[in-house]
Amino acid sequence: MALFLSPLAMAAAESGALEGYAFREIDGGAPRRPLTVELVDHGRVKYHQTTRAEGSFRFKNVRDGRYRIRARFNEFIITEDFVTVTSPGRNFIALMLPKRRAGAQGFGTVSAGQLAAQSNPEVQRMLREAARAADRQDWAGAVVIYERAMAAGAHADVSDALGVLYGHLGRTEEALRAFEDAIHKEPKYLPSYAHLASVYLDERRYKELAAVARRALAMDPNWLTAHVYLAEAQASARDLAAAQRSAETASRLAQGKAAAPYLLLAKIRWARRDCAGARKAMERYLELNTSARPLPEVRKSVEMLQACKTGS
């Protein structure tokens, strides 16, 4: 008996290729050891691959759709993002491996087991229990356990993780306090500054955002992420020349491999009526993050840039 697929069923079965690379925020270089890149669909790993020596990866046959993409070393997830794969056209993403501590000259990873080993046995047990709760997306349960771990004297990493969990639950002010507590415990631990700045950006609290970015840059003047957040704050204050310098610095520090500075540059140059510069920056952003192409706000921005004339 012959089977005939409907056009809809055929479309659902189409596959595309996904290319990309992982690079270190600290210097724009390739990872110092191979990483596993995973594509996750509805909580399950559907595709996985090991990065090549230069940090690149390529999935040849990926079913069309939207995936969570993450890079991991052993059990430690280093970075996560989302990617959309479509069968026609090019699919590409640049994954940045975040810098963890100010002044560090190498990229190091810390596993959950290693983190737990820094603490006393009771805290170790609680962190393992909290990790299981988080894997189940039981954020409230994980928060209760992390709070107990904090009371038992856990490190800045745990305070930062607690802030992230508060964020999942919409407990914004508690998240801010947890991030500040992590910074107080270990001023050179950079993820806490990034998480704190992210909340202020989402809340459009630009003065606080600028202050956090400058605090981070006082710890590490070459931290790409802080320059990006500072550019956001400067652009919101209409200090466009300073914002452009900050965004250009961020791009230079990553050797042009990070997507975020180019989107910022496109917005800033557009505001300064530099149409050609804005178009060039947007093109580079979409080369590094093809998943942004179908987003309505990005499509609208591209149309506006195409119609833009300098001085108009």
C-alpha positions as CSV (number, residue, x, y, z in Angstrom):
1,M,0.0,0.0,0.0
2,A,1.5,3.3,-1.1
3,L,1.7,6.2,1.4
4,F,1.4,9.8,0.2
5,L,2.6,12.6,2.5
6,S,0.6,15.8,2.5
7,P,2.5,19.0,1.8
8,L,2.3,19.9,5.5
9,A,3.7,16.5,6.5
10,M,6.5,16.9,4.0
11,A,7.4,20.3,5.3
12,A,7.5,19.0,8.8
13,A,10.0,16.3,7.8
14,E,12.5,18.8,6.1
15,S,15.9,19.1,7.6
16,G,18.5,21.8,7.5
17,A,22.2,22.3,8.4
18,L,23.4,24.3,11.4
19,E,26.9,25.8,11.6
20,G,28.6,27.8,14.3
21,Y,31.5,28.3,16.5
22,A,32.2,28.7,20.2
23,F,34.7,31.3,21.3
24,R,36.0,32.6,24.6
25,E,34.9,36.0,25.8
26,I,38.2,36.5,27.5
27,D,40.1,36.8,24.2
28,G,37.9,35.7,21.3
29,G,39.9,32.5,20.9
30,A,38.8,28.9,20.5
31,P,38.0,26.8,23.6
32,R,41.1,25.3,25.2
33,R,39.5,21.9,25.2
34,P,36.7,20.2,23.1
35,L,33.2,21.0,24.1
36,T,29.9,19.2,23.5
37,V,27.3,21.2,21.7
38,E,23.7,20.0,22.2
39,L,20.4,20.9,20.6
40,V,17.6,20.4,23.0
41,D,13.9,20.0,22.1
42,H,11.2,19.9,24.8
43,G,13.8,19.1,27.5
44,R,15.5,16.2,25.5
45,V,18.8,16.3,23.7
46,K,18.1,15.6,20.1
47,Y,21.5,16.3,18.5
48,H,25.0,16.6,19.9
49,Q,28.4,17.1,18.5
50,T,32.0,17.9,19.7
51,T,33.6,21.1,18.7
52,R,36.6,21.0,16.4
53,A,40.0,22.4,17.4
54,E,39.1,25.9,16.2
55,G,35.8,25.8,18.1
56,S,33.6,25.2,15.1
57,F,30.7,22.7,14.8
58,R,28.3,21.7,12.1
59,F,25.1,19.7,12.3
60,K,24.2,18.3,8.8
61,N,20.6,17.1,9.2
62,V,18.5,18.9,11.8
63,R,14.7,18.9,11.6
64,D,13.3,22.4,11.1
65,G,12.4,24.1,14.4
66,R,13.4,26.1,17.4
67,Y,15.9,24.5,19.8
68,R,17.8,25.4,23.0
69,I,21.4,25.2,22.1
70,R,24.1,24.7,24.8
71,A,27.8,24.1,25.1
72,R,29.0,21.9,28.0
73,F,32.1,20.4,29.4
74,N,31.4,17.2,31.2
75,E,28.3,18.0,33.4
76,F,28.9,21.7,33.5
77,I,26.8,23.8,31.1
78,I,28.9,26.8,30.1
79,T,26.4,28.7,28.0
80,E,22.9,28.4,26.6
81,D,20.9,30.2,23.9
82,F,18.1,29.5,21.4
83,V,18.5,28.8,17.7
84,T,16.0,28.4,14.9
85,V,16.8,25.9,12.1
86,T,15.2,26.2,8.7
87,S,15.9,24.0,5.7
88,P,16.3,26.8,3.1
89,G,19.1,29.3,3.6
90,R,22.0,29.4,6.1
91,N,21.7,28.6,9.8
92,F,24.5,30.0,11.9
93,I,25.2,30.9,15.5
94,A,28.1,32.1,17.5
95,L,28.3,30.8,21.1
96,M,30.3,33.0,23.6
97,L,31.8,31.2,26.5
98,P,31.5,33.7,29.3
99,K,34.5,35.0,31.4
100,R,33.9,34.0,35.0
101,R,36.5,36.0,37.0
102,A,38.1,39.3,36.5
103,G,41.7,39.3,35.4
104,A,41.7,35.6,34.6
105,Q,44.1,34.6,31.8
106,G,42.5,31.3,30.9
107,F,39.0,29.8,30.5
108,G,38.3,27.5,33.4
109,T,35.2,25.4,34.0
110,V,33.7,24.5,37.4
111,S,31.6,21.4,37.6
112,A,28.7,21.0,40.0
113,G,30.8,18.4,41.9
114,Q,33.8,20.7,42.1
115,L,31.6,23.5,43.4
116,A,30.1,21.3,46.0
117,A,33.5,20.1,47.1
118,Q,34.4,23.7,48.1
119,S,31.8,23.4,50.9
120,N,31.3,21.3,53.9
121,P,29.6,17.9,53.5
122,E,26.2,19.1,54.5
123,V,26.3,21.9,51.9
124,Q,27.5,19.4,49.3
125,R,24.5,17.3,50.0
126,M,22.1,20.3,49.7
127,L,23.7,21.5,46.4
128,R,23.2,18.0,44.9
129,E,19.6,18.0,46.0
130,A,19.0,21.5,44.6
131,A,20.5,20.5,41.3
132,R,18.0,17.6,41.0
133,A,15.2,20.0,41.8
134,A,16.4,22.5,39.2
135,D,16.6,19.6,36.6
136,R,12.9,19.0,37.2
137,Q,12.3,22.8,36.8
138,D,11.1,22.8,40.4
139,W,12.4,26.4,40.9
140,A,10.6,26.9,44.2
141,G,11.9,23.7,45.6
142,A,15.5,24.6,44.5
143,V,15.2,28.0,46.1
144,V,14.3,26.6,49.5
145,I,17.4,24.3,49.3
146,Y,19.7,27.0,48.1
147,E,18.5,29.3,50.9
148,R,19.5,26.6,53.4
149,A,22.9,26.3,51.7
150,M,23.4,30.0,52.0
151,A,22.6,29.9,55.7
152,A,25.2,27.2,56.1
153,G,27.9,29.4,54.5
154,A,28.0,28.6,50.8
155,H,30.1,30.6,48.3
156,A,29.4,33.4,45.9
157,D,28.5,31.0,43.1
158,V,25.6,29.7,45.1
159,S,24.4,33.2,46.0
160,D,24.5,34.0,42.3
161,A,22.6,30.9,41.4
162,L,20.0,31.7,44.0
163,G,19.5,35.1,42.4
164,V,18.8,33.4,39.0
165,L,16.3,31.1,40.6
166,Y,14.5,34.1,42.3
167,G,14.4,35.6,38.8
168,H,12.6,32.5,37.4
169,L,10.0,33.0,40.1
170,G,9.6,36.8,39.4
171,R,11.0,37.7,42.8
172,T,13.1,40.6,41.3
173,E,14.1,42.5,44.5
174,E,15.3,39.3,46.1
175,A,17.2,38.4,43.0
176,L,19.0,41.8,43.1
177,R,19.9,41.3,46.7
178,A,21.3,37.9,46.0
179,F,23.5,39.2,43.2
180,E,24.8,42.0,45.3
181,D,25.5,39.5,48.1
182,A,27.5,37.4,45.6
183,I,29.5,40.5,44.5
184,H,30.2,41.4,48.1
185,K,31.5,37.9,48.8
186,E,33.7,37.7,45.7
187,P,34.1,41.1,43.8
188,K,36.0,39.4,41.0
189,Y,33.2,36.9,40.2
190,L,31.8,38.4,37.0
191,P,28.6,36.5,36.3
192,S,26.9,38.3,39.3
193,Y,27.5,41.7,37.7
194,A,26.1,40.4,34.4
195,H,23.0,39.0,36.1
196,L,22.5,42.2,38.0
197,A,22.9,44.3,34.9
198,S,20.5,42.1,33.0
199,V,17.7,42.7,35.6
200,Y,18.3,46.5,35.4
201,L,18.2,46.4,31.6
202,D,14.9,44.5,31.6
203,E,13.5,46.9,34.2
204,R,14.8,49.9,32.2
205,R,16.7,51.2,35.2
206,Y,19.4,52.7,33.1
207,K,21.2,54.7,35.8
208,E,21.6,51.5,37.9
209,L,22.7,49.7,34.8
210,A,25.4,52.2,34.0
211,A,26.6,52.0,37.6
212,V,26.9,48.2,37.6
213,A,28.7,48.3,34.3
214,R,31.2,50.8,35.6
215,R,31.7,48.8,38.8
216,A,32.5,45.7,36.7
217,L,34.9,47.6,34.5
218,A,36.7,48.8,37.6
219,M,37.3,45.1,38.3
220,D,38.2,44.2,34.7
221,P,38.5,47.0,32.0
222,N,38.6,44.4,29.3
223,W,35.3,42.6,30.1
224,L,33.3,42.6,26.9
225,T,29.9,42.1,28.6
226,A,30.3,45.2,30.8
227,H,31.1,47.3,27.7
228,V,27.9,46.1,26.1
229,Y,25.8,47.0,29.1
230,L,27.5,50.3,29.4
231,A,26.7,51.0,25.8
232,E,23.0,50.2,26.4
233,A,22.9,52.7,29.3
234,Q,24.7,55.4,27.4
235,A,22.4,55.0,24.4
236,S,19.4,55.3,26.6
237,A,20.8,58.6,28.0
238,R,21.3,59.8,24.4
239,D,25.1,59.9,24.8
240,L,25.4,58.2,21.4
241,A,29.1,59.0,20.8
242,A,30.1,57.3,24.0
243,A,27.7,54.4,23.4
244,Q,29.2,53.8,20.0
245,R,32.7,53.7,21.5
246,S,31.6,51.2,24.1
247,A,30.0,48.9,21.6
248,E,33.0,49.1,19.3
249,T,35.3,48.2,22.2
250,A,33.1,45.2,22.9
251,S,33.3,44.0,19.3
252,R,37.0,44.5,19.2
253,L,37.6,42.6,22.4
254,A,35.8,39.6,20.9
255,Q,37.7,40.0,17.7
256,G,34.4,40.6,15.8
257,K,33.0,37.2,16.8
258,A,30.2,38.3,19.1
259,A,26.7,39.2,17.7
260,A,25.4,41.5,20.5
261,P,27.8,44.4,19.9
262,Y,26.8,44.6,16.2
263,L,23.1,44.9,17.0
264,L,23.9,47.7,19.4
265,L,26.1,49.4,16.8
266,A,23.2,49.2,14.2
267,K,20.8,50.9,16.6
268,I,23.3,53.6,17.6
269,R,24.5,54.3,14.1
270,W,20.8,54.5,13.0
271,A,20.1,57.0,15.8
272,R,23.1,59.0,14.5
273,R,21.8,58.9,11.0
274,D,24.8,56.8,9.7
275,C,22.6,54.7,7.5
276,A,25.5,52.9,5.7
277,G,27.2,52.1,9.0
278,A,24.0,50.9,10.5
279,R,23.3,48.6,7.6
280,K,26.8,47.1,7.7
281,A,26.5,46.4,11.5
282,M,23.0,44.8,11.0
283,E,24.3,42.6,8.2
284,R,27.2,41.4,10.5
285,Y,24.7,40.7,13.3
286,L,22.5,38.6,11.1
287,E,25.5,36.7,9.8
288,L,26.5,35.7,13.4
289,N,22.9,35.1,14.5
290,T,20.7,33.9,11.7
291,S,17.9,32.9,14.1
292,A,17.1,36.6,14.4
293,R,16.1,36.9,10.8
294,P,12.4,36.0,11.2
295,L,11.8,38.1,14.3
296,P,9.2,40.8,13.5
297,E,11.2,43.6,15.2
298,V,14.3,42.6,13.3
299,R,12.5,42.4,10.0
300,K,11.0,45.9,10.6
301,S,14.5,47.2,11.5
302,V,16.0,45.8,8.3
303,E,13.3,47.4,6.2
304,M,13.9,50.7,7.9
305,L,17.6,50.5,7.4
306,Q,17.2,49.6,3.7
307,A,15.0,52.7,3.2
308,C,17.3,54.9,5.4
309,K,19.2,57.8,3.7
310,T,21.9,59.6,5.6
311,G,20.8,63.0,6.8
312,S,17.1,62.3,6.2
